[in-house]
Amino acid sequence: MSIGQPGFTSQEQDSCNPFSFEESSTSPLMEDIDQDGIDVGGISNDERNNGNDEGNNENVGNEANDTQNEDADPHKHAFQRKPRKRTSTIWNDFEEVVDADGSKKVKCNYCLAKFNMPSTGATTQFHRHLKRCTQHQLASKKQMVLSVETVASDCAGSIANFKYDRAKVRELAAHMTLYHEYPFMQMEDVIFNKFMRANTPYWQKITRTTIKNDCISAYEIEKKKLKTFFKSINKVNITTDMWKLSNQKIGYMVVTGHFIDSDWNLQKRVLNFFHVPPPHSGVIVADALQKCFIEWGIEDKVSTITVDNARYNDVALRILKDNFTLKKKVSFGGRIFHVRCCAHIINLLVQDGIKEVKGIVDIVREGVKYLIASDARMIQFSDIAKQLQLSSKKLILDCPTRWNSTYMMLATALEFREVFPRYQDRDPSFIYVPSVEDWVKVEHVCDFLGTFNVITNIISGTEYPTANLFLSELWRIKVLLNEKSVDDNEFIRAMASMMKAKFDKYWSECNLLMAIAGILDPRYKMIIVNYCFPDIYPEAEANRNIVTVKQALYEIYNEYVVTHAATHTAQGEGGQGTTTEIGSSSASGGDHDIGKKIVSGSSLILGHVSRTVDTIHPSKSDLDIYLDESAFICPDGSANKFDIMGWWKANTLKFRILSKMARDILSIPITSVASESTFSAGGRVIDPYRASLLPKTVQVLLCGANWVRALHGLKKGSEGGVLFKGNLRGRAARSYEKITKRMQRLKTYELLCTDIRSQKTLDHLSNLRQKRVAETRVLLHRIVLEQAKLQLMCVKREILLVLLTFVYAFQMCVSFVSSNSLLHTEKSTTSELWNS
């Protein structure tokens, strides 16, 4: 590893490395380590001095003599030069002794052999002796500890000798901190360090400064790997968005890269999460994106940029497109460079439709807001729902800026339509009760918006390609709007009219990306364009758009043909000397030709074949063959499980050029959901307790967390293991969790856990579902009794305090009256008053 390169090093390496092994001497855990006699390597002082007892006794005697001599003349070495501290590890096995004649010797602690003390301080001869010392070899051969490492699955593993690697521990601690978004203080937690000390005596406390430096080093290492990996990627697609944090009052920009790796797996990486100073104009946003591309070395690999419909994004992408065009780095002729977030457009479209039924939505929203404001109201509302044997769902309060949450609120409230009037009978102040006609309207609105909710969930995925899926969903939206435009209900027609206007604003023009991606889906090919366009566009415009899409498809394919031919020619010229020439001593027939590189006949023929196989133009191109073949028919019931990436991976050799084009097109995201999900993580990292984090540190934490998840093959929420498996055991486990959650707020929670866990084991989990009702009643009965006793004790205590306060105040008044001579009150009268 070169100097200055970040990395995780072992203990024996240079102390100038970014990973410092210095620990706080004030830590109680480090005091325990000193008391236990554990050093950095985990070997106690007693184990280190494991030589011959006689030799050890002799050494002790010599040390005692030296100490006595020093004590006899304390000023003997007062003005002498302080001897240099010995740093070689050889002195752990050797020690300096003085013979009877006064000469200094060096003695081995194992075989007790003595050597002359070198005047130069060299220790090479001592190292050579340790290699030959039999006693040292016997002492170093101790029983090893085996460690089992899991490989590929929980069942298979490899067994090896265990060796505590401090650098590896710190590396994984940094990964854990990044992945779980822990604060740096987590590593200094007392209980956590005690837990680690209980697991291994080698554990050393990691300070918050050390773990921060480790996280930065892990970030730099993964960033360097990602930069190197991008050199082998042909195209990178970008999603970006802006976000303003309320805790810090500053704006952040996130840049996410999307691509398909060599194994045809869709990948995404958060490249940057940095602060952009105001004003957030198009020029500043374009400059920030340009710097990001240059930093990562992908300015000539950016294929598309997906953004929302903010005005500054339109200006920024126009500037970037012009810059790339001047440098001749724009892909696909710039036709699909600017991709608008389809999820954002659907949100605007549905929001316009919801405005037409604002009155109905407001009644339901205010009713839900009133109910969830009090636990007592919700309990009473749930009791009525149980009496009517309705769903056990809970009411949902929406976020007005997100239409899908409004849809979920209406759909959930619709299931409790019978509960609202019955609750009003018990609570007269509840006035938010929709009428029967209003509930009918809510039902029609939910039926209308349900389709948009399904479509949004489909196109918002980040783990699978979405560009090939949206054309069919866009056709579905257009057909639905046409149907609802002639609906019998006037409010539905008004909603459809407003939504249709917004649809025509953004999708009236032909979207080449969705059309080409749909064609590259082997289930559809050209059929999807010929079938959907007549419903999306007018007849004349539909025919014209079909021709435009086909021309653009062939133009983009021809770009890949030219690139493939140029790449193959360069590889053939550059690799001719190395792939066709071989070194062989036997081919020359004599020893005088050893070392010469002889070109064999088969190598020459194979080189010619590799150079000319792609220069022969076939009668049909990959694209023509692909379109002429019939569409792929999925087995019954597996259409939704079709793996388009697996299909193209299996047909890479058949469509050598077209597969490269499909790799780049299918990796284009049509939504900015991937970038917006990073903002959710940012809200957790920059919480009110960590609002002082620097923007650079925030970028390390968020980008590092994304890279660590990819490094370990994890996803968000995938680390949670399944406690119980099987349908019946899963239901029993969920029932057990419900019982535990009910009692979580009560003071008898510990008794509850002990009572249930002591009686129920994994073997009896199948019967837990049948007994949970009776157990819950018994537990609730116990808790009610305990609460009643507690309340009674509180009442008694309050009454007693009031009485004592009254008596004390009365006694003070009596004392004051008795001591006041102006009132001339007799003591006997005071005594009678006190007795009364």
PyMOL commands that set and color helices and strands:
alter all, ss='L'
color gray80, all
select helices_A, chain A and resi 28-36+45-48+53-72+89-92+124-132+134-140+166-180+184-188+190-199+208-230+282-296+311-326+331-334+342-372+375-387+403-415+419-426+436-459+470-484+490-507+512-519+527-536+539-574+576-579+591-593+601-612+622-628+639-641+644-650+658-666+673-685+688-690+695-711+727-742+749-759+762-819+827-835
alter helices_A, ss='H'
color red, helices_A
select strands_A, chain A and resi 94-98+104-108+114-116+146-150+157-161+236-245+250-260+266-275+302-307+338-340+581-583+597-599
alter strands_A, ss='S'
color yellow, strands_A
deselect
rebuild
show_as cartoon
